[in-house]
């Protein structure tokens, strides 16, 4: 009788752990999809920021050469 109880406990533990792992893996997949979508939306913004930084650096370099003369 005690062996049956332990078998039932082990089966229930496996089922609970399986359900938890299924939920965690599903959440991980959803998070990955969301991050890919966010990256796609932010790519143009990052490109614009990089271009602005390049223009600002070029302007600073031009200002330094103009004031040093």
Buried (B, 14 or more C-beta within 10 A) or exposed (E): EEEEEEEEEEEEEEEEEEEEEEEEEEEEEEEEEEEEEEEEEEEEEEEEEEEEEEEEEEEEEEEEEEEEE
